[in-house]
Amino acid sequence: CPDPVATNIRDVVSGPGVRLVCIRCGTESDPAPHGRGCDRCRAAGVPANLRTDYEMPSAGERFVADLAGPLRGTARYRALLPAAPDDDAAAAPSPMFAAPRLGAAIGLPRLWIKDESRGLSWSFKDRAAAMAVQHARTLGTEVLVTASTGNAAAATAAHARRAELQAVVVFARGVDPLMAAFVAGYGACVAVAESKRDRWRLVGEAVRRYGWYPMSNYSDPPVGNNPYALDGYKPIAYEMWEQLGRRTPDAVYFPICYGDAIAASRRAFAELVELGLADRMPAHCGGEIYGSLTAALAAGTDTVAAAVVDHPTSATSISSPQSTFQALQAVRDSSGAVHTVGEDEIADSVALAARCEGVLLENAAAAGLAALRAHRARGLLPADTEVVLVASSTGLKSLGGRLDRPLDAPEVDDVSALQALTREQEEHRR
């Protein structure tokens, strides 16, 4: 691990013209990249994150001008971002494609998949990591630190390595060994804490004492990622809007843990509306594991209490029992909906996406599809609803539990047997 270099985090500031304000009460905070959230709201018992606040209308005018110019990728949206990645691998847009067979199976023919598995570490966490790395470089910060169960750790490690910065990853005991090996493969400094709360404590102390750049939530109760990193997800929404011919879909679906991506998407669409580029906000929806958001929405409260962990989950990337106010706000203010997904729903959704569209979803990513299917089945989505499903990560990351199982496949010794087996499987598929 790197030698600690003492830095007063309050002396580390963002670029000019960007403030941090509370998403709940509007109080301005110091502009350093931190994950404390709003001190005022935390003291009131309602932990809430901060957001970047750009100098409008001048930033909006630059944003509109760049949309009409030659810039490509994330650079097109630089006016409403804290930094623009200068690395083509980090700035390229992710593909979005129609999913007619999956849509037919669900009863939603206007279904799209936004494939976020094309980045350096194969998940939408690459968005936040790319943005944070670039922001850290503008500040002269050389060490990035994260507390993560997997995807954020992998993205931090990959993008730090590409930028020649040092990544420090703190796992909790019991981390998925496949993900741990994946992260270690990038050459990150890896350590293991006794619990998730211990991870947060260590990361928070490193940020305060040494000025390391935070790449994940470290607050307890959680509030979400530092706002500059969180802005890295905003281009998902901007791209979605452009890929639809500068139209707004009716709804977008995400897997939800702390809600960084869904909160950033809701913010980005709100900016498009504010600039007169979109006429409405899509409903922001998704699937969670233990039901903390579902309970908060039902209670009409601003507080998201921890839910009971009543079963293990294969969706380890979103396995926290407690979500955040930013996720609650994104769903509530966009008239969205959340579904608490079960393990069978996750497995069925993984199989359905692979069978219909050849898309292998990580188990956590399948939570968004499971929620979409549940909402359609309950009649919350009319058949003509246009939906974008954010496929947040590749299913290769969920195969660790299968590696010690023998291959369940019949042996064949001639081509006739192979043809018979092929026909049998095709009939079964139908």
N, C-alpha and C positions, 0 to 999 in steps of 0.2 A: 504494500500500500504506500501511497505517496507520503512524504514528510509533510506534516501540517504547516501551512504558512498562515500566520495570524493575520486576519483582515477584519476590520470592523464592518459588519454587513451593512450597517446604516450608511457607510461611506460609499457603498457600491450602488450606483444609480442607473436608471434606464437611460435610453436615448432621449434627446430633447423633445418636448411636446407631448410626452406620454405620462399620464398620472395613473395611480392606482386608487380606485374608489370601491367601497363596499357595494356588493350587488343587492343588499337588502336595505341598508339605511342611507347609503350614499356618502358616508364619511370618508374623507380622503386619508390615505395611509402613506407611510414613507415608501418611496419608489423602489426600494431594493427588491431583488427577486427572492421572496420568502414564501413560506407556506403557513404562516400563522393565521391568515384570514383577518377579519375585522376585529380589532381588540375590543371595540365598544359592544358589538353584538355578542362576542364570546362572554364578556362580563355580564351581559343580560341573560345568558343561558341559551342563546340561539346562535350557535357557531355558523358563520357565513363567510364565503370566500370573497376575494377582491376581484376586480376586473380592470383591464386596461381602459383608459379613457383618452381618446385621441382628440386633437384640436379640430373640431368641426366648425364651420363647414369646409375649411381648407383641405383637410385630409380626405373628405368625401369628394371634393372636386378633383383631387389628384387621382383618387381611385377610379372615378369615371373616365378620366383622361387616359389612364393606363389600360383600361378595358378596350379602348379604341386604338391602342398603339401596338407595336410589334412584340411586346414582351410576352413570354410564354411561361407556363407553369406557375409556381407560387409567386414569382416576381410580379405577375400581373396584379397581385393584391397587396403589394408592399405598403401602400399608403395606410392600410388599416392593420398592419402587423408590426410587432416590435423590431423585427429584423427580417430580411429576405435571404433565404439560403442561397449561397453562391455556388452550390454543388448541384450539378444537373441530376445526380442520382437521388438527391433529397427533394428536389423541386418539381419533378415531373408529376403531372396529374395522374390520378388512378383511373382505370377504365370503369365505365358504367355500361351495362348492356341489358337488353330486354331479357326477361325470364318467362317466356310464354308457357312452357310446360309446367314449371313450378307454379306460375300464376293460375293455370287451369286446374291444377291439383287442389289449390286453396280456394279457388273461386274468385280470383282477382286478376283478370286478364291484363290489366295495366300495371304490371309489376316489373320493377327494375332492380338490378343488383349493382351496388357500388362496391367494387372489389378492392379492398384495402390491404390485400396480401402481397402486393408487388414491391414493397419497400425493402430496405436493406435487411431488416429482421422479420419481414413478412407479417406485419400487423399495423393497425392504425396508430399504434404508439410511436411508429417512426415519424409521424407528423409532429408530435410534441417534441420528440428528441431532436429532430432536425432544427426546429425553431429555437429550442433552448440552447443547443450547441452554438448556433450562430449568435444568439444574444450573449452567451457567456464569452464568446470570443471578442465581441465588441467591448465587453467590460474588462477584458484581460484576465478572466478567471480560467484557471487551467485544470481544475479538478471538479468533476461532476459526481454527485452522490444520489443514490436512490434506495428506497425501501420498496421491494416489489416481489410479487409471487412469480413473475416470469416475463411477460411481454414488455413492460416498461424497463425491466432490467436488461433484456436483450437489446432493445432499441437504444438505450443509453450506452451500452457497451459497444454496439456497432458504430453508432454515429460519433462517439468519442474517439474510437480508433481511427476512423476516417479523417477526423479533424485533428489528429495527433494531440488529443487531450487525454487525461487520465479519468477512467470511470471507476467508481467505488460502489459496489452493490452489496446491500445488506439483506440477506434472506432471513426468513424465520425458520426455525427447526421444522422439519417435515416437508420442505419444499420438494416439488416434483423433480426427481433426479434427471429426467430428460431435459427439462428447462434449465436446471442448474448446469448441466453439461453444455448446453447450447450457449449460455451466457459465458461460461468459463472459456469456451472456444474462441471468443473474441479477445481474450487476454485481459479481461477486467479484473480488478482487485475484488475478490469475493470473500465475504465473511458471513457468519451465521449467528443470529441472535436467538435467545430462548423463545421469544414470542413476537407476534406482530407489533404489540405495543413497545417492546424493547427495541425493535427496528426503528420505529418512529422516534423514540427518545434519542438513540444514537445519531440518527440523521439530523435531527433538530440541533443537537449539541454541536455537530460538525459544521452546520451552516452558521450558527451563532459564533462559534469560537474561531473557526478557521476560514470562514468566508467561502466555503465550497458551494457550488451552484446546485440548488435542489431540483431534482428531476422527478419528484413524486410527492404525494401527500406525506406529511409527517406529523400532522396535528391529531390530537386525540381529545374529543371526538373529531372525526375527519372533516375537512372542508373542501379537499380537492387539491389539484396541483398548483404550483405557483402560476400566477396569471400570464406571464410571458410565455411559458411553455404551453399553457392551455390554449393560447391564441393560435398555436400551431395546427389545431384541429379546424379552425375556421375555414380554411380553403376546401375542406370536404364539402361544405355547404355551397361555397361560391362555385366550385367545379360542378356540383350537382345542378345548380341553377343554369350554368352555361351549357352543360351537356344535354339538358332538356330544351335547348333552344331559348334560353333565358325565360324559362317558365318555373313556377313554383309547384312542386308536387303537393298532393293533398296531405300526405303523411310520410314521415321518415321513421324507420325503426332501427334501434341500436340495442346491443347488450348494455346493461347498466350496472356499474359498481359505484364508484364515486361520482360518476356523471360528467367527467371532464369533456368528453366528446359531444355528448348531447347538449350540454350547457353552451359549448362553443358554437355548435351548429345553430342553436336557437338565437344566439347573439348575432351570428353572421346574417341570418335571414332577417333579423330585426334591422340590421344596418342596410340591407338591400331595400327594405320597405321605407326606411327613413330617407334614403337617397332617391326614392321614386323609381327604383329599378324593378321592384316587385310589388304586387298589389296586396299580398297577404302573407301570413306566416303559416307554414305547414304544421300540422299536429306533430309534436315530438313524442314518440312512444318507445316502449322497449320492454325487455324482460329482465327481471332480477331473480336472485336465488332464494333469499330468505324473507322478503316481504316488508322491509322497513319503509320503503317508499309507498307501497300499497297501503300500509297502515296510516302513514302521515297524510296521504291524500284523502283517505276515508275520514280521518279525524279533522281535516281542515286546519291543521296546525303548521307552524313554520319550523317546528322542531322535528327532526328525524331521529327517532329513538332506535337503539340497537334491537334487532329482532333476535329471537331464540334460534340458535343453531341446532336444529332438531334432526339433521341428517348430513352425512358427508355428501360432497358434490364432485362430479367430474369436471365441472366448470370452474377450475381453480383460479382462473384469471379474474373472476368477478365474485369471489367467494366471501367477501366481507359481509358480516351481518348488519352493517350500518352504512347507509348511503349518506347523502349530503343535502344541504339546503339548495345548492346550485342545481342539482338534479331535480329536486322537487319543483323549483321555480321554473325550470325549462319545460317540464311536463305540464304543470298547472297553467302557466301563462300562455301556452300554445294550444290549450284545450286537448292535450294528449291523454294517454292512458298507459298504465303499467300492468304487467301480468307477472305474478310469481310463478316461475316455471318449475316443473318437477323433472326428475332424472329421466323418466320415460319420455317426456316431451322433448327433452334435449336429444336423446338418442334417436327418436323418430324423425326429428327435424334434420339431424345430420344425414341420416339415410335418405330422406326425401330430397334434400338439395343435391346430393351426389347422384341419385337416380335420375332426377329430372333435368338437371343442368350441368352435371359433371363438375360441380363445385364442392370441394371438400372443406367443410367448415370446422374450425376449432370448436370444441364443445361450448366454450363460453360464447363464441360468436353465434352459435345456434340458438342462444337464448332470445335473440331478437326475432328470429324466424318463428320460434315457438310462441312468442307473444303475439306475433302477427296472425298465426293460425288460430290461436285462442280467441283473439278479438274478432276475427272473421266468423268463427263458429258461433260466437255470442251475438252476432248481428251488429257489432259496433262499426263495421266497415261495409258500406254498400258495395255491390259488385263492380260499380264503375269507378271506385276510388283508385286514384293513381298513387302508388306507394313505391318508395325507394327503400330497399333493405340494405343496410350497411353491413357487408360481410367483413368483419373486423380483423380476422386472422385466419391463417391456414390450419386445416385439420391435422397437418403433420405434427403439430405441437401437442396433440391429444392422443398420440399413439403409444405413449410410454407404458400404459397399463397393458398393452397387448404384446409387448416385446418378449415376454417370457412364456407366451402361449405357442404351442406348436401350430403350424399352418394347417388349417382345417380345409383340406382340398383332396379330392380323390386322385389316385395315381392312374395314369394312362400309359399304354405302351404301343398304341397305333393310332393312326389318324381317324379311323372310323369311330373309335371310342371317344376321341376328342370331339368329333362332330356330334355324336349322340349327347355328350355332356353339354355342349353348347346349346343344342336344341332344348334340352331339359331346363337349363337355366333361363333361357329366353322365355319359355312358356311360364315358368315360375314368376319371372319379372312382370309379365303381362297380367 
